[in-house]
């Protein structure tokens, strides 16, 4: 119920009643009801509330000011009709305005207190019910924590955390700093900047570590600054990061560093070596005959061997050294902190290499298989940044292959002479790739003669005339072409040029009808379109197929004998003839030879060379000639240089010969001149 108006004409009672009436409003003020009462006071003509900055009151008016925090200073203006009649009320109205001002201030403070209390209660509710662990830090001391923090750390009640905050963290954080030092730094940063976010490691009640992400925020609480700390468990994120790191930098089978991490550590080692002046060593190794184990017992057993070898390699190095797996059966050891003297450092690295060889050659039980393997180790020394990481690995790899060439199960250091040979080989390969496009290849021809000395055909031999190198020996570039695949375009050129040459010979009486033997590499022979290629060359140049004789080697018989026979038979249908070159130097089986549609067997010059002095070579030649006769094949001896050699071969029944006794390989003009001299 609203307070009633005071009785008129009683100023003291009027003051109290008016004050109570004004205070009953939402904000202490002169309501219209109160103003209506004031207008009934003796001598008052009008009463109203006006702004303090309004026009000044008339001389007959009275003005009473008071301050309201919400509306600022306001003025009660009374216009008087009878000043004398109003005089007794004037002091009481001035007091009323003062009381009203104090009431407004008190009510405002009470509202602020209530608002602050509600705000703190909302904060407390949010704090206690937050799903994220939180606590309050005041002046560096934990003063409160929520239920989520108690549960996350595995404690029973808040006091367990607040009374013993030091046991919530290990002595050192994962970044190497002490927990105390890092906590002080982060709290100072949050107080200065208003916010700090960082990673932290807590200790749970059961002793397990708990990685978290912490956010510290400065708040004003009860008129002073505190730190509001909220943190989240990032165990899953850390595990995902660790798994990603493992996949990126470690071999999944052996858990050894992979190539990427090795490169990183190698760069660090080079920098450290440059500062210390001490040598380092890179040991590159692979397991001898590992492929045989994989092929015979399966990859599962091979993987078990790799894991075992990785464990053994770890025992061969010191803490701080690195054992890495590059892939397959290839491992690398990065050995740190050797001596400043190169000779001493080499000896130290050699001991480690010998230890590796000894460890990896010990028997290894792989389930029911007792396996004893070996390893070939190559070593490259380095100091500082003189060489790049790729060059160091390449040198160690080359040294490892040198160890294999030395019989395996041994250690070899990188030899600069090997590098020089490889550089020369790379340069030669680069030039060889341009030999066909630049028309640097030519054919030379070596006559093949029968028992009467008559030329029955020639063998086409490719020669490389380089503009700067001069004539490059075949033994220098043919094996290189085989190894790099360049033998395919070269072989195609030789076949095409041979057919073109034979077509041109048909108009020359001295050369018409002369057959030509062309060497075919195993890679070229096994191309899917080889039969088609030969057929098209014969058609394009319109030559009799019987004039073309393809010389194949025994190595072709080791690569899919059925396909070899099928290809030969398809070409034989065309009329092309075949000769088996270098017979007796490979692994031919007589069973294979008798299945091949051959026309001729060539006796290798390695047997012919010592036929007059070595009974074994003579016996081999007799056997080949006899075998050819029994199979209906002609025989041709290569490398005949002495008349006595040919006399022996002819006496045994050899059909033809080829060698310096008759003629060297010649260019076409020289061949034509030689044939002219052979005419009777």
Beta strands, then each sheet from edge to edge (+ up, - down):
strand 1: 44-51
strand 2: 61-68
strand 3: 72-80
strand 4: 133-138
strand 5: 141-145
strand 6: 195-203
strand 7: 209-221
strand 8: 224-233
strand 9: 280-287
strand 10: 322-327
strand 11: 330-335
strand 12: 364-366
strand 13: 369-371
strand 14: 375-382
strand 15: 411-413
strand 16: 441-450
strand 17: 455-466
strand 18: 470-472
strand 19: 515-519
strand 20: 548-553
strand 21: 577-583
strand 22: 600-603
strand 23: 634-638
strand 24: 656-658
sheet 1: 1+ 3- 2+
sheet 2: 5+ 4- 8+ 7- 6+
sheet 3: 10+ 11- 9+ 14- 15-
sheet 4: 12+ 13-
sheet 5: 18+ 17- 16+ 24- 23- 22- 21- 20- 19-
end
